Amino acid sequence: MSSGDPRPRHRGLSHHTRTVLSLLLGSVDVAVSGALASGLRAALAEAAGERHRLIEQPVDDLVEGYRESGLPTSTMGRRFEEDAVFFETALAAGAALAAKIEGT
C-alpha cells in the first residue's frame, strides 16, 4: 500500500500485493488500518475476494510510538508524512500478528 509512490502500479494497492493474494494456496487474514481510505479498502477487499479475510486493526495509538522508536521512518525516500498509508498498513499487520500470538 502506498499513498506517495508516483508509479501507478505502486500507488494504492500495489500489483505485488494483488499477485501474492491471488497466488496464495490457502486463505489469510489481511490487516486493515482504520485510517485506510475507502477507495484503498475497496481495492484490497476486491483483491482479497472471498478467500481472504480483512481484519480491522486500529493503529492510531501506535503511530507516535513508532515515530519515537528509532526505527526507519522513510520508505523509498519518502518520509512517514509523505506515505502514511505504507506505515499504517505495516503497523496494522504487526498489531494483528501480535494480537494473534497473544491469543494463542
C-alpha positions as CSV (number, residue, x, y, z in Angstrom):
1,M,0.0,0.0,0.0
2,S,1.3,3.4,-0.8
3,S,-0.1,6.9,-1.0
4,G,3.1,8.6,-2.0
5,D,4.6,6.4,-4.8
6,P,4.3,8.2,-8.1
7,R,4.2,5.0,-10.2
8,P,0.6,4.0,-10.9
9,R,1.2,0.3,-10.4
10,H,2.6,1.0,-6.9
11,R,0.0,3.7,-5.8
12,G,-2.8,2.4,-3.6
13,L,-2.8,-1.3,-3.6
14,S,0.4,-2.5,-5.4
15,H,0.5,-5.1,-8.1
16,H,2.8,-7.1,-5.7
17,T,0.1,-7.4,-3.1
18,R,-2.6,-8.3,-5.7
19,T,-0.3,-11.0,-7.1
20,V,0.5,-12.5,-3.7
21,L,-3.1,-12.6,-2.7
22,S,-4.1,-14.3,-6.0
23,L,-1.3,-17.0,-5.7
24,L,-1.6,-18.0,-2.1
25,L,-2.7,-21.6,-1.7
26,G,-4.6,-21.0,1.5
27,S,-6.6,-18.2,3.0
28,V,-5.0,-15.5,5.1
29,D,-6.1,-12.6,7.3
30,V,-5.3,-9.2,5.9
31,A,-5.0,-6.4,8.4
32,V,-6.6,-3.1,7.5
33,S,-5.8,0.1,9.3
34,G,-8.9,2.0,10.4
35,A,-7.5,5.1,8.7
36,L,-7.4,3.4,5.3
37,A,-9.3,5.4,2.7
38,S,-12.5,3.8,1.4
39,G,-11.1,3.5,-2.1
40,L,-8.0,1.7,-0.9
41,R,-10.1,-0.5,1.4
42,A,-12.4,-1.4,-1.6
43,A,-9.3,-2.3,-3.8
44,L,-7.9,-4.5,-1.0
45,A,-11.3,-6.2,-0.5
46,E,-11.6,-6.9,-4.2
47,A,-8.1,-8.4,-4.2
48,A,-8.8,-10.5,-1.1
49,G,-12.0,-11.8,-2.7
50,E,-14.0,-14.4,-0.8
51,R,-10.9,-16.4,0.0
52,H,-9.1,-14.0,2.4
53,R,-10.5,-12.1,5.4
54,L,-10.0,-8.4,6.1
55,I,-9.4,-7.6,9.8
56,E,-9.8,-4.1,11.1
57,Q,-6.8,-3.2,13.1
58,P,-6.7,0.4,14.7
59,V,-3.2,2.0,14.6
60,D,-3.8,5.5,15.9
61,D,-2.3,4.6,19.3
62,L,0.8,3.0,17.6
63,V,1.9,5.8,15.3
64,E,3.5,8.0,17.8
65,G,5.3,5.1,19.5
66,Y,6.6,4.0,16.1
67,R,7.9,7.5,15.3
68,E,9.7,7.6,18.7
69,S,11.1,4.1,18.4
70,G,14.1,4.9,16.3
71,L,13.0,2.5,13.5
72,P,13.2,3.9,10.0
73,T,10.5,6.5,9.1
74,S,11.1,6.6,5.4
75,T,10.5,4.3,2.5
76,M,11.8,4.7,-1.0
77,G,13.0,8.2,0.0
78,R,9.5,9.3,1.3
79,R,9.0,10.3,4.9
80,F,6.2,9.0,7.1
81,E,4.1,12.1,6.4
82,E,4.6,11.6,2.6
83,D,3.4,8.0,2.6
84,A,1.5,7.4,5.8
85,V,-0.6,4.6,4.2
86,F,2.6,2.5,3.8
87,F,3.5,2.8,7.5
88,E,-0.1,2.5,8.9
89,T,-0.6,-0.7,6.9
90,A,2.6,-2.2,8.2
91,L,1.7,-1.2,11.8
92,A,-1.8,-2.8,11.3
93,A,-0.2,-6.0,10.1
94,G,2.2,-6.1,13.0
95,A,-0.5,-5.3,15.6
96,A,-2.8,-8.0,14.1
97,L,0.0,-10.6,14.3
98,A,0.8,-9.6,17.9
99,A,-2.9,-10.0,18.8
100,K,-3.0,-13.4,17.2
101,I,0.1,-14.5,19.1
102,E,-1.2,-13.2,22.4
103,G,-4.5,-15.1,21.8
104,T,-2.8,-18.5,21.3
